[in-house]
Amino acid sequence: MTRPAKAAKEFYTESEAAAELKISIERLHSLLDRKLFNDGLPRPSSVSFQSTDLILLRFWLDQDQPRLIQMPPRGQHASSGAAEAVESER
């Protein structure tokens, strides 16, 4: 038997949106300031969101997460034996 999908609310407050996104309100404000309210005008004191807005906010949050591990530039000495072994095979 399948569970019914969670019904989406029509509107979310800032605190509800932050809770749905599992982030702090401060991080939500930072994201809004960087991605949406970046034309020199201040962010409104209160913002409400629709469920489709949360999808876009989640996308922007996912963009902030690094996808790759930064490798040191060639020529720097590695501290691990495995990295030294790879270098010696070249």
PyMOL Python script that loads the backbone (N, CA, C, O; Angstrom):
from pymol import cmd

cmd.read_pdbstr("""\
ATOM      1  N   MET A   1       0.841  -1.172   0.000  1.00  0.00           N
ATOM      2  CA  MET A   1       0.000   0.000   0.000  1.00  0.00           C
ATOM      3  C   MET A   1       0.891   1.243   0.000  1.00  0.00           C
ATOM      4  O   MET A   1       1.842   1.318   0.778  1.00  0.00           O
ATOM      5  N   THR A   2       0.602   2.202  -0.848  1.00  0.00           N
ATOM      6  CA  THR A   2       1.406   3.415  -0.922  1.00  0.00           C
ATOM      7  C   THR A   2       0.841   4.483  -0.012  1.00  0.00           C
ATOM      8  O   THR A   2      -0.364   4.565   0.229  1.00  0.00           O
ATOM      9  N   ARG A   3       1.763   5.306   0.488  1.00  0.00           N
ATOM     10  CA  ARG A   3       1.349   6.427   1.338  1.00  0.00           C
ATOM     11  C   ARG A   3       0.963   7.594   0.460  1.00  0.00           C
ATOM     12  O   ARG A   3       1.592   7.825  -0.573  1.00  0.00           O
ATOM     13  N   PRO A   4      -0.052   8.330   0.845  1.00  0.00           N
ATOM     14  CA  PRO A   4      -0.396   9.519   0.053  1.00  0.00           C
ATOM     15  C   PRO A   4       0.706  10.570   0.179  1.00  0.00           C
ATOM     16  O   PRO A   4       1.337  10.712   1.226  1.00  0.00           O
ATOM     17  N   ALA A   5       0.918  11.293  -0.902  1.00  0.00           N
ATOM     18  CA  ALA A   5       1.935  12.342  -0.898  1.00  0.00           C
ATOM     19  C   ALA A   5       1.526  13.462   0.052  1.00  0.00           C
ATOM     20  O   ALA A   5       0.342  13.744   0.235  1.00  0.00           O
ATOM     21  N   LYS A   6       2.518  14.083   0.643  1.00  0.00           N
ATOM     22  CA  LYS A   6       2.266  15.197   1.548  1.00  0.00           C
ATOM     23  C   LYS A   6       1.659  16.354   0.751  1.00  0.00           C
ATOM     24  O   LYS A   6       2.216  16.771  -0.265  1.00  0.00           O
ATOM     25  N   ALA A   7       0.547  16.856   1.201  1.00  0.00           N
ATOM     26  CA  ALA A   7      -0.123  17.957   0.510  1.00  0.00           C
ATOM     27  C   ALA A   7       0.704  19.229   0.644  1.00  0.00           C
ATOM     28  O   ALA A   7       1.117  19.607   1.740  1.00  0.00           O
ATOM     29  N   ALA A   8       0.933  19.873  -0.479  1.00  0.00           N
ATOM     30  CA  ALA A   8       1.693  21.123  -0.478  1.00  0.00           C
ATOM     31  C   ALA A   8       0.804  22.255   0.024  1.00  0.00           C
ATOM     32  O   ALA A   8      -0.381  22.336  -0.299  1.00  0.00           O
ATOM     33  N   LYS A   9       1.409  23.116   0.815  1.00  0.00           N
ATOM     34  CA  LYS A   9       0.680  24.286   1.285  1.00  0.00           C
ATOM     35  C   LYS A   9       0.591  25.301   0.152  1.00  0.00           C
ATOM     36  O   LYS A   9       1.383  25.266  -0.790  1.00  0.00           O
ATOM     37  N   GLU A  10      -0.374  26.199   0.251  1.00  0.00           N
ATOM     38  CA  GLU A  10      -0.484  27.226  -0.777  1.00  0.00           C
ATOM     39  C   GLU A  10       0.615  28.282  -0.612  1.00  0.00           C
ATOM     40  O   GLU A  10       1.223  28.712  -1.592  1.00  0.00           O
ATOM     41  N   PHE A  11       0.865  28.695   0.638  1.00  0.00           N
ATOM     42  CA  PHE A  11       1.900  29.685   0.917  1.00  0.00           C
ATOM     43  C   PHE A  11       2.722  29.259   2.121  1.00  0.00           C
ATOM     44  O   PHE A  11       2.210  28.619   3.040  1.00  0.00           O
ATOM     45  N   TYR A  12       3.987  29.615   2.110  1.00  0.00           N
ATOM     46  CA  TYR A  12       4.915  29.333   3.217  1.00  0.00           C
ATOM     47  C   TYR A  12       5.477  30.650   3.736  1.00  0.00           C
ATOM     48  O   TYR A  12       5.813  31.537   2.951  1.00  0.00           O
ATOM     49  N   THR A  13       5.579  30.779   5.052  1.00  0.00           N
ATOM     50  CA  THR A  13       6.273  31.918   5.634  1.00  0.00           C
ATOM     51  C   THR A  13       7.776  31.679   5.511  1.00  0.00           C
ATOM     52  O   THR A  13       8.203  30.598   5.105  1.00  0.00           O
ATOM     53  N   GLU A  14       8.572  32.679   5.857  1.00  0.00           N
ATOM     54  CA  GLU A  14      10.020  32.510   5.816  1.00  0.00           C
ATOM     55  C   GLU A  14      10.478  31.371   6.718  1.00  0.00           C
ATOM     56  O   GLU A  14      11.316  30.562   6.322  1.00  0.00           O
ATOM     57  N   SER A  15       9.932  31.306   7.925  1.00  0.00           N
ATOM     58  CA  SER A  15      10.358  30.250   8.854  1.00  0.00           C
ATOM     59  C   SER A  15       9.903  28.876   8.368  1.00  0.00           C
ATOM     60  O   SER A  15      10.631  27.897   8.534  1.00  0.00           O
ATOM     61  N   GLU A  16       8.716  28.784   7.771  1.00  0.00           N
ATOM     62  CA  GLU A  16       8.253  27.505   7.229  1.00  0.00           C
ATOM     63  C   GLU A  16       9.092  27.076   6.022  1.00  0.00           C
ATOM     64  O   GLU A  16       9.424  25.900   5.872  1.00  0.00           O
ATOM     65  N   ALA A  17       9.429  28.039   5.167  1.00  0.00           N
ATOM     66  CA  ALA A  17      10.260  27.735   3.998  1.00  0.00           C
ATOM     67  C   ALA A  17      11.646  27.267   4.446  1.00  0.00           C
ATOM     68  O   ALA A  17      12.170  26.288   3.914  1.00  0.00           O
ATOM     69  N   ALA A  18      12.236  27.955   5.414  1.00  0.00           N
ATOM     70  CA  ALA A  18      13.550  27.557   5.920  1.00  0.00           C
ATOM     71  C   ALA A  18      13.490  26.157   6.517  1.00  0.00           C
ATOM     72  O   ALA A  18      14.404  25.357   6.318  1.00  0.00           O
ATOM     73  N   ALA A  19      12.421  25.857   7.247  1.00  0.00           N
ATOM     74  CA  ALA A  19      12.267  24.522   7.834  1.00  0.00           C
ATOM     75  C   ALA A  19      12.128  23.460   6.746  1.00  0.00           C
ATOM     76  O   ALA A  19      12.719  22.386   6.857  1.00  0.00           O
ATOM     77  N   GLU A  20      11.358  23.746   5.700  1.00  0.00           N
ATOM     78  CA  GLU A  20      11.205  22.797   4.588  1.00  0.00           C
ATOM     79  C   GLU A  20      12.534  22.552   3.881  1.00  0.00           C
ATOM     80  O   GLU A  20      12.819  21.435   3.451  1.00  0.00           O
ATOM     81  N   LEU A  21      13.347  23.607   3.765  1.00  0.00           N
ATOM     82  CA  LEU A  21      14.643  23.503   3.091  1.00  0.00           C
ATOM     83  C   LEU A  21      15.750  23.006   4.022  1.00  0.00           C
ATOM     84  O   LEU A  21      16.871  22.741   3.587  1.00  0.00           O
ATOM     85  N   LYS A  22      15.416  22.883   5.313  1.00  0.00           N
ATOM     86  CA  LYS A  22      16.367  22.436   6.346  1.00  0.00           C
ATOM     87  C   LYS A  22      17.578  23.365   6.436  1.00  0.00           C
ATOM     88  O   LYS A  22      18.724  22.920   6.498  1.00  0.00           O
ATOM     89  N   ILE A  23      17.289  24.669   6.439  1.00  0.00           N
ATOM     90  CA  ILE A  23      18.317  25.686   6.602  1.00  0.00           C
ATOM     91  C   ILE A  23      17.822  26.707   7.610  1.00  0.00           C
ATOM     92  O   ILE A  23      16.641  26.737   7.956  1.00  0.00           O
ATOM     93  N   SER A  24      18.738  27.541   8.076  1.00  0.00           N
ATOM     94  CA  SER A  24      18.352  28.604   9.011  1.00  0.00           C
ATOM     95  C   SER A  24      17.704  29.754   8.243  1.00  0.00           C
ATOM     96  O   SER A  24      17.870  29.886   7.031  1.00  0.00           O
ATOM     97  N   ILE A  25      16.972  30.572   8.971  1.00  0.00           N
ATOM     98  CA  ILE A  25      16.362  31.753   8.355  1.00  0.00           C
ATOM     99  C   ILE A  25      17.459  32.700   7.864  1.00  0.00           C
ATOM    100  O   ILE A  25      17.298  33.357   6.835  1.00  0.00           O
ATOM    101  N   GLU A  26      18.567  32.771   8.596  1.00  0.00           N
ATOM    102  CA  GLU A  26      19.678  33.624   8.174  1.00  0.00           C
ATOM    103  C   GLU A  26      20.232  33.163   6.826  1.00  0.00           C
ATOM    104  O   GLU A  26      20.532  33.984   5.960  1.00  0.00           O
ATOM    105  N   ARG A  27      20.367  31.840   6.652  1.00  0.00           N
ATOM    106  CA  ARG A  27      20.869  31.323   5.374  1.00  0.00           C
ATOM    107  C   ARG A  27      19.855  31.573   4.264  1.00  0.00           C
ATOM    108  O   ARG A  27      20.242  31.874   3.135  1.00  0.00           O
ATOM    109  N   LEU A  28      18.575  31.456   4.564  1.00  0.00           N
ATOM    110  CA  LEU A  28      17.533  31.775   3.587  1.00  0.00           C
ATOM    111  C   LEU A  28      17.638  33.236   3.168  1.00  0.00           C
ATOM    112  O   LEU A  28      17.572  33.544   1.978  1.00  0.00           O
ATOM    113  N   HIS A  29      17.803  34.140   4.136  1.00  0.00           N
ATOM    114  CA  HIS A  29      17.949  35.565   3.823  1.00  0.00           C
ATOM    115  C   HIS A  29      19.183  35.804   2.963  1.00  0.00           C
ATOM    116  O   HIS A  29      19.131  36.578   2.007  1.00  0.00           O
ATOM    117  N   SER A  30      20.280  35.154   3.290  1.00  0.00           N
ATOM    118  CA  SER A  30      21.513  35.300   2.512  1.00  0.00           C
ATOM    119  C   SER A  30      21.292  34.837   1.073  1.00  0.00           C
ATOM    120  O   SER A  30      21.720  35.503   0.130  1.00  0.00           O
ATOM    121  N   LEU A  31      20.630  33.706   0.910  1.00  0.00           N
ATOM    122  CA  LEU A  31      20.348  33.181  -0.422  1.00  0.00           C
ATOM    123  C   LEU A  31      19.455  34.148  -1.208  1.00  0.00           C
ATOM    124  O   LEU A  31      19.711  34.421  -2.381  1.00  0.00           O
ATOM    125  N   LEU A  32      18.421  34.654  -0.564  1.00  0.00           N
ATOM    126  CA  LEU A  32      17.528  35.606  -1.223  1.00  0.00           C
ATOM    127  C   LEU A  32      18.258  36.877  -1.619  1.00  0.00           C
ATOM    128  O   LEU A  32      18.035  37.416  -2.703  1.00  0.00           O
ATOM    129  N   ASP A  33      19.141  37.362  -0.730  1.00  0.00           N
ATOM    130  CA  ASP A  33      19.890  38.582  -1.021  1.00  0.00           C
ATOM    131  C   ASP A  33      20.852  38.386  -2.195  1.00  0.00           C
ATOM    132  O   ASP A  33      21.048  39.304  -2.992  1.00  0.00           O
ATOM    133  N   ARG A  34      21.449  37.203  -2.307  1.00  0.00           N
ATOM    134  CA  ARG A  34      22.400  36.944  -3.395  1.00  0.00           C
ATOM    135  C   ARG A  34      21.714  36.672  -4.732  1.00  0.00           C
ATOM    136  O   ARG A  34      22.195  37.107  -5.778  1.00  0.00           O
ATOM    137  N   LYS A  35      20.595  35.955  -4.696  1.00  0.00           N
ATOM    138  CA  LYS A  35      19.989  35.480  -5.936  1.00  0.00           C
ATOM    139  C   LYS A  35      18.774  36.274  -6.405  1.00  0.00           C
ATOM    140  O   LYS A  35      18.469  36.280  -7.597  1.00  0.00           O
ATOM    141  N   LEU A  36      18.087  36.933  -5.504  1.00  0.00           N
ATOM    142  CA  LEU A  36      16.822  37.551  -5.872  1.00  0.00           C
ATOM    143  C   LEU A  36      16.800  39.061  -5.645  1.00  0.00           C
ATOM    144  O   LEU A  36      16.468  39.823  -6.552  1.00  0.00           O
ATOM    145  N   PHE A  37      17.146  39.482  -4.463  1.00  0.00           N
ATOM    146  CA  PHE A  37      17.090  40.909  -4.117  1.00  0.00           C
ATOM    147  C   PHE A  37      18.481  41.513  -4.255  1.00  0.00           C
ATOM    148  O   PHE A  37      19.054  42.002  -3.282  1.00  0.00           O
ATOM    149  N   ASN A  38      19.019  41.477  -5.473  1.00  0.00           N
ATOM    150  CA  ASN A  38      20.378  41.942  -5.711  1.00  0.00           C
ATOM    151  C   ASN A  38      20.431  43.148  -6.653  1.00  0.00           C
ATOM    152  O   ASN A  38      21.450  43.403  -7.294  1.00  0.00           O
ATOM    153  N   ASP A  39      19.331  43.879  -6.726  1.00  0.00           N
ATOM    154  CA  ASP A  39      19.273  45.046  -7.618  1.00  0.00           C
ATOM    155  C   ASP A  39      19.467  46.363  -6.870  1.00  0.00           C
ATOM    156  O   ASP A  39      19.193  47.432  -7.416  1.00  0.00           O
ATOM    157  N   GLY A  40      19.935  46.291  -5.632  1.00  0.00           N
ATOM    158  CA  GLY A  40      20.160  47.497  -4.852  1.00  0.00           C
ATOM    159  C   GLY A  40      19.019  47.857  -3.926  1.00  0.00           C
ATOM    160  O   GLY A  40      19.198  48.656  -3.007  1.00  0.00           O
ATOM    161  N   LEU A  41      17.855  47.286  -4.149  1.00  0.00           N
ATOM    162  CA  LEU A  41      16.720  47.536  -3.260  1.00  0.00           C
ATOM    163  C   LEU A  41      16.766  46.544  -2.100  1.00  0.00           C
ATOM    164  O   LEU A  41      17.174  45.398  -2.284  1.00  0.00           O
ATOM    165  N   PRO A  42      16.355  46.970  -0.920  1.00  0.00           N
ATOM    166  CA  PRO A  42      16.403  46.055   0.227  1.00  0.00           C
ATOM    167  C   PRO A  42      15.351  44.951   0.125  1.00  0.00           C
ATOM    168  O   PRO A  42      14.315  45.118  -0.520  1.00  0.00           O
ATOM    169  N   ARG A  43      15.638  43.828   0.770  1.00  0.00           N
ATOM    170  CA  ARG A  43      14.690  42.724   0.854  1.00  0.00           C
ATOM    171  C   ARG A  43      13.491  43.181   1.682  1.00  0.00           C
ATOM    172  O   ARG A  43      13.679  43.851   2.697  1.00  0.00           O
ATOM    173  N   PRO A  44      12.266  42.843   1.281  1.00  0.00           N
ATOM    174  CA  PRO A  44      11.098  43.210   2.091  1.00  0.00           C
ATOM    175  C   PRO A  44      11.202  42.609   3.492  1.00  0.00           C
ATOM    176  O   PRO A  44      11.880  41.600   3.684  1.00  0.00           O
ATOM    177  N   SER A  45      10.548  43.210   4.452  1.00  0.00           N
ATOM    178  CA  SER A  45      10.637  42.734   5.833  1.00  0.00           C
ATOM    179  C   SER A  45      10.019  41.353   5.997  1.00  0.00           C
ATOM    180  O   SER A  45      10.420  40.598   6.883  1.00  0.00           O
ATOM    181  N   SER A  46       9.053  41.015   5.160  1.00  0.00           N
ATOM    182  CA  SER A  46       8.417  39.702   5.227  1.00  0.00           C
ATOM    183  C   SER A  46       8.180  39.196   3.806  1.00  0.00           C
ATOM    184  O   SER A  46       7.676  39.922   2.950  1.00  0.00           O
ATOM    185  N   VAL A  47       8.549  37.952   3.575  1.00  0.00           N
ATOM    186  CA  VAL A  47       8.391  37.353   2.254  1.00  0.00           C
ATOM    187  C   VAL A  47       7.624  36.045   2.419  1.00  0.00           C
ATOM    188  O   VAL A  47       7.872  35.293   3.361  1.00  0.00           O
ATOM    189  N   SER A  48       6.704  35.774   1.515  1.00  0.00           N
ATOM    190  CA  SER A  48       6.023  34.476   1.525  1.00  0.00           C
ATOM    191  C   SER A  48       6.386  33.729   0.242  1.00  0.00           C
ATOM    192  O   SER A  48       6.771  34.338  -0.756  1.00  0.00           O
ATOM    193  N   PHE A  49       6.258  32.417   0.284  1.00  0.00           N
ATOM    194  CA  PHE A  49       6.689  31.567  -0.820  1.00  0.00           C
ATOM    195  C   PHE A  49       5.588  30.590  -1.196  1.00  0.00           C
ATOM    196  O   PHE A  49       4.781  30.197  -0.354  1.00  0.00           O
ATOM    197  N   GLN A  50       5.561  30.202  -2.461  1.00  0.00           N
ATOM    198  CA  GLN A  50       4.714  29.114  -2.935  1.00  0.00           C
ATOM    199  C   GLN A  50       5.590  27.870  -3.051  1.00  0.00           C
ATOM    200  O   GLN A  50       6.816  27.966  -3.002  1.00  0.00           O
ATOM    201  N   SER A  51       4.975  26.722  -3.201  1.00  0.00           N
ATOM    202  CA  SER A  51       5.738  25.474  -3.277  1.00  0.00           C
ATOM    203  C   SER A  51       6.707  25.489  -4.458  1.00  0.00           C
ATOM    204  O   SER A  51       7.800  24.931  -4.359  1.00  0.00           O
ATOM    205  N   THR A  52       6.328  26.115  -5.569  1.00  0.00           N
ATOM    206  CA  THR A  52       7.237  26.195  -6.709  1.00  0.00           C
ATOM    207  C   THR A  52       8.457  27.070  -6.399  1.00  0.00           C
ATOM    208  O   THR A  52       9.538  26.840  -6.941  1.00  0.00           O
ATOM    209  N   ASP A  53       8.285  28.066  -5.533  1.00  0.00           N
ATOM    210  CA  ASP A  53       9.423  28.886  -5.103  1.00  0.00           C
ATOM    211  C   ASP A  53      10.440  28.038  -4.345  1.00  0.00           C
ATOM    212  O   ASP A  53      11.648  28.232  -4.481  1.00  0.00           O
ATOM    213  N   LEU A  54       9.941  27.102  -3.550  1.00  0.00           N
ATOM    214  CA  LEU A  54      10.838  26.248  -2.775  1.00  0.00           C
ATOM    215  C   LEU A  54      11.680  25.368  -3.689  1.00  0.00           C
ATOM    216  O   LEU A  54      12.824  25.049  -3.364  1.00  0.00           O
ATOM    217  N   ILE A  55      11.123  24.976  -4.824  1.00  0.00           N
ATOM    218  CA  ILE A  55      11.896  24.180  -5.786  1.00  0.00           C
ATOM    219  C   ILE A  55      13.077  24.991  -6.302  1.00  0.00           C
ATOM    220  O   ILE A  55      14.193  24.478  -6.380  1.00  0.00           O
ATOM    221  N   LEU A  56      12.843  26.244  -6.652  1.00  0.00           N
ATOM    222  CA  LEU A  56      13.913  27.104  -7.130  1.00  0.00           C
ATOM    223  C   LEU A  56      14.936  27.375  -6.032  1.00  0.00           C
ATOM    224  O   LEU A  56      16.141  27.368  -6.287  1.00  0.00           O
ATOM    225  N   LEU A  57      14.465  27.613  -4.822  1.00  0.00           N
ATOM    226  CA  LEU A  57      15.385  27.839  -3.705  1.00  0.00           C
ATOM    227  C   LEU A  57      16.253  26.607  -3.460  1.00  0.00           C
ATOM    228  O   LEU A  57      17.448  26.743  -3.196  1.00  0.00           O
ATOM    229  N   ARG A  58      15.677  25.410  -3.542  1.00  0.00           N
ATOM    230  CA  ARG A  58      16.449  24.167  -3.370  1.00  0.00           C
ATOM    231  C   ARG A  58      17.505  24.046  -4.468  1.00  0.00           C
ATOM    232  O   ARG A  58      18.637  23.642  -4.200  1.00  0.00           O
ATOM    233  N   PHE A  59      17.141  24.394  -5.698  1.00  0.00           N
ATOM    234  CA  PHE A  59      18.092  24.367  -6.810  1.00  0.00           C
ATOM    235  C   PHE A  59      19.270  25.291  -6.518  1.00  0.00           C
ATOM    236  O   PHE A  59      20.425  24.899  -6.684  1.00  0.00           O
ATOM    237  N   TRP A  60      18.980  26.518  -6.083  1.00  0.00           N
ATOM    238  CA  TRP A  60      20.051  27.466  -5.763  1.00  0.00           C
ATOM    239  C   TRP A  60      20.924  26.952  -4.618  1.00  0.00           C
ATOM    240  O   TRP A  60      22.144  27.113  -4.648  1.00  0.00           O
ATOM    241  N   LEU A  61      20.312  26.341  -3.620  1.00  0.00           N
ATOM    242  CA  LEU A  61      21.090  25.778  -2.517  1.00  0.00           C
ATOM    243  C   LEU A  61      21.998  24.659  -3.002  1.00  0.00           C
ATOM    244  O   LEU A  61      23.147  24.558  -2.572  1.00  0.00           O
ATOM    245  N   ASP A  62      21.490  23.820  -3.893  1.00  0.00           N
ATOM    246  CA  ASP A  62      22.302  22.727  -4.433  1.00  0.00           C
ATOM    247  C   ASP A  62      23.476  23.260  -5.246  1.00  0.00           C
ATOM    248  O   ASP A  62      24.537  22.637  -5.279  1.00  0.00           O
ATOM    249  N   GLN A  63      23.300  24.404  -5.902  1.00  0.00           N
ATOM    250  CA  GLN A  63      24.394  25.014  -6.658  1.00  0.00           C
ATOM    251  C   GLN A  63      25.516  25.483  -5.734  1.00  0.00           C
ATOM    252  O   GLN A  63      26.678  25.530  -6.138  1.00  0.00           O
ATOM    253  N   ASP A  64      25.172  25.826  -4.502  1.00  0.00           N
ATOM    254  CA  ASP A  64      26.174  26.301  -3.540  1.00  0.00           C
ATOM    255  C   ASP A  64      27.065  25.180  -3.018  1.00  0.00           C
ATOM    256  O   ASP A  64      28.136  25.446  -2.473  1.00  0.00           O
ATOM    257  N   GLN A  65      26.632  23.920  -3.180  1.00  0.00           N
ATOM    258  CA  GLN A  65      27.384  22.792  -2.657  1.00  0.00           C
ATOM    259  C   GLN A  65      28.450  22.382  -3.661  1.00  0.00           C
ATOM    260  O   GLN A  65      28.142  22.167  -4.833  1.00  0.00           O
ATOM    261  N   PRO A  66      29.703  22.270  -3.221  1.00  0.00           N
ATOM    262  CA  PRO A  66      30.750  21.849  -4.152  1.00  0.00           C
ATOM    263  C   PRO A  66      30.523  20.411  -4.596  1.00  0.00           C
ATOM    264  O   PRO A  66      30.168  19.556  -3.784  1.00  0.00           O
ATOM    265  N   ARG A  67      30.723  20.146  -5.859  1.00  0.00           N
ATOM    266  CA  ARG A  67      30.515  18.818  -6.427  1.00  0.00           C
ATOM    267  C   ARG A  67      31.824  18.018  -6.535  1.00  0.00           C
ATOM    268  O   ARG A  67      31.800  16.788  -6.573  1.00  0.00           O
ATOM    269  N   LEU A  68      32.934  18.703  -6.581  1.00  0.00           N
ATOM    270  CA  LEU A  68      34.216  18.038  -6.775  1.00  0.00           C
ATOM    271  C   LEU A  68      35.153  18.326  -5.615  1.00  0.00           C
ATOM    272  O   LEU A  68      35.045  19.355  -4.948  1.00  0.00           O
ATOM    273  N   ILE A  69      36.060  17.414  -5.392  1.00  0.00           N
ATOM    274  CA  ILE A  69      37.104  17.625  -4.392  1.00  0.00           C
ATOM    275  C   ILE A  69      38.237  18.371  -5.072  1.00  0.00           C
ATOM    276  O   ILE A  69      38.717  17.955  -6.126  1.00  0.00           O
ATOM    277  N   GLN A  70      38.657  19.449  -4.484  1.00  0.00           N
ATOM    278  CA  GLN A  70      39.729  20.263  -5.041  1.00  0.00           C
ATOM    279  C   GLN A  70      41.047  19.517  -4.910  1.00  0.00           C
ATOM    280  O   GLN A  70      41.436  19.139  -3.805  1.00  0.00           O
ATOM    281  N   MET A  71      41.725  19.305  -5.999  1.00  0.00           N
ATOM    282  CA  MET A  71      43.028  18.633  -5.987  1.00  0.00           C
ATOM    283  C   MET A  71      44.122  19.694  -5.957  1.00  0.00           C
ATOM    284  O   MET A  71      43.969  20.768  -6.538  1.00  0.00           O
ATOM    285  N   PRO A  72      45.226  19.390  -5.278  1.00  0.00           N
ATOM    286  CA  PRO A  72      46.327  20.356  -5.262  1.00  0.00           C
ATOM    287  C   PRO A  72      46.958  20.452  -6.653  1.00  0.00           C
ATOM    288  O   PRO A  72      46.910  19.495  -7.425  1.00  0.00           O
ATOM    289  N   PRO A  73      47.545  21.597  -6.968  1.00  0.00           N
ATOM    290  CA  PRO A  73      48.198  21.743  -8.276  1.00  0.00           C
ATOM    291  C   PRO A  73      49.342  20.743  -8.419  1.00  0.00           C
ATOM    292  O   PRO A  73      49.935  20.322  -7.426  1.00  0.00           O
ATOM    293  N   ARG A  74      49.644  20.370  -9.646  1.00  0.00           N
ATOM    294  CA  ARG A  74      50.773  19.461  -9.890  1.00  0.00           C
ATOM    295  C   ARG A  74      52.052  20.102  -9.391  1.00  0.00           C
ATOM    296  O   ARG A  74      52.228  21.318  -9.456  1.00  0.00           O
ATOM    297  N   GLY A  75      52.921  19.276  -8.904  1.00  0.00           N
ATOM    298  CA  GLY A  75      54.203  19.781  -8.431  1.00  0.00           C
ATOM    299  C   GLY A  75      54.264  19.950  -6.933  1.00  0.00           C
ATOM    300  O   GLY A  75      55.354  20.007  -6.364  1.00  0.00           O
ATOM    301  N   GLN A  76      53.101  20.032  -6.268  1.00  0.00           N
ATOM    302  CA  GLN A  76      53.110  20.107  -4.812  1.00  0.00           C
ATOM    303  C   GLN A  76      53.290  18.704  -4.271  1.00  0.00           C
ATOM    304  O   GLN A  76      52.750  17.748  -4.826  1.00  0.00           O
ATOM    305  N   HIS A  77      54.033  18.576  -3.209  1.00  0.00           N
ATOM    306  CA  HIS A  77      54.285  17.276  -2.620  1.00  0.00           C
ATOM    307  C   HIS A  77      53.081  16.839  -1.807  1.00  0.00           C
ATOM    308  O   HIS A  77      52.580  17.589  -0.970  1.00  0.00           O
ATOM    309  N   ALA A  78      52.617  15.619  -2.058  1.00  0.00           N
ATOM    310  CA  ALA A  78      51.488  15.057  -1.315  1.00  0.00           C
ATOM    311  C   ALA A  78      51.974  14.471  -0.011  1.00  0.00           C
ATOM    312  O   ALA A  78      53.104  13.994   0.088  1.00  0.00           O
ATOM    313  N   SER A  79      51.116  14.511   0.986  1.00  0.00           N
ATOM    314  CA  SER A  79      51.512  13.981   2.296  1.00  0.00           C
ATOM    315  C   SER A  79      51.120  12.532   2.470  1.00  0.00           C
ATOM    316  O   SER A  79      51.560  11.893   3.425  1.00  0.00           O
ATOM    317  N   SER A  80      50.302  11.988   1.573  1.00  0.00           N
ATOM    318  CA  SER A  80      49.881  10.598   1.734  1.00  0.00           C
ATOM    319  C   SER A  80      50.724   9.680   0.863  1.00  0.00           C
ATOM    320  O   SER A  80      51.185  10.077  -0.207  1.00  0.00           O
ATOM    321  N   GLY A  81      50.920   8.470   1.321  1.00  0.00           N
ATOM    322  CA  GLY A  81      51.701   7.479   0.589  1.00  0.00           C
ATOM    323  C   GLY A  81      51.050   7.096  -0.733  1.00  0.00           C
ATOM    324  O   GLY A  81      51.746   6.831  -1.713  1.00  0.00           O
ATOM    325  N   ALA A  82      49.714   7.065  -0.770  1.00  0.00           N
ATOM    326  CA  ALA A  82      49.014   6.683  -1.997  1.00  0.00           C
ATOM    327  C   ALA A  82      49.261   7.694  -3.106  1.00  0.00           C
ATOM    328  O   ALA A  82      49.462   7.312  -4.258  1.00  0.00           O
ATOM    329  N   ALA A  83      49.247   8.965  -2.774  1.00  0.00           N
ATOM    330  CA  ALA A  83      49.492   9.988  -3.785  1.00  0.00           C
ATOM    331  C   ALA A  83      50.933   9.920  -4.265  1.00  0.00           C
ATOM    332  O   ALA A  83      51.194  10.131  -5.449  1.00  0.00           O
ATOM    333  N   GLU A  84      51.866   9.632  -3.383  1.00  0.00           N
ATOM    334  CA  GLU A  84      53.265   9.504  -3.777  1.00  0.00           C
ATOM    335  C   GLU A  84      53.463   8.298  -4.671  1.00  0.00           C
ATOM    336  O   GLU A  84      54.279   8.335  -5.592  1.00  0.00           O
ATOM    337  N   ALA A  85      52.726   7.228  -4.411  1.00  0.00           N
ATOM    338  CA  ALA A  85      52.815   6.025  -5.236  1.00  0.00           C
ATOM    339  C   ALA A  85      52.335   6.313  -6.656  1.00  0.00           C
ATOM    340  O   ALA A  85      52.922   5.826  -7.623  1.00  0.00           O
ATOM    341  N   VAL A  86      51.280   7.095  -6.783  1.00  0.00           N
ATOM    342  CA  VAL A  86      50.760   7.444  -8.100  1.00  0.00           C
ATOM    343  C   VAL A  86      51.794   8.263  -8.853  1.00  0.00           C
ATOM    344  O   VAL A  86      52.019   8.035 -10.042  1.00  0.00           O
ATOM    345  N   GLU A  87      52.424   9.210  -8.178  1.00  0.00           N
ATOM    346  CA  GLU A  87      53.441  10.047  -8.798  1.00  0.00           C
ATOM    347  C   GLU A  87      54.635   9.214  -9.262  1.00  0.00           C
ATOM    348  O   GLU A  87      55.207   9.485 -10.318  1.00  0.00           O
ATOM    349  N   SER A  88      55.017   8.194  -8.474  1.00  0.00           N
ATOM    350  CA  SER A  88      56.185   7.402  -8.826  1.00  0.00           C
ATOM    351  C   SER A  88      55.916   6.496 -10.014  1.00  0.00           C
ATOM    352  O   SER A  88      56.857   6.049 -10.671  1.00  0.00           O
ATOM    353  N   GLU A  89      54.631   6.211 -10.308  1.00  0.00           N
ATOM    354  CA  GLU A  89      54.281   5.365 -11.444  1.00  0.00           C
ATOM    355  C   GLU A  89      54.345   6.108 -12.761  1.00  0.00           C
ATOM    356  O   GLU A  89      54.359   5.474 -13.816  1.00  0.00           O
ATOM    357  N   ARG A  90      54.385   7.407 -12.738  1.00  0.00           N
ATOM    358  CA  ARG A  90      54.390   8.210 -13.970  1.00  0.00           C
ATOM    359  C   ARG A  90      55.704   8.169 -14.654  1.00  0.00           C
ATOM    360  O   ARG A  90      55.875   8.791 -15.703  1.00  0.00           O
TER     361      ARG A  90
END
""", "prot")
cmd.dss("prot")
cmd.show_as("cartoon", "prot")
cmd.util.cbc("prot")
cmd.orient("prot")
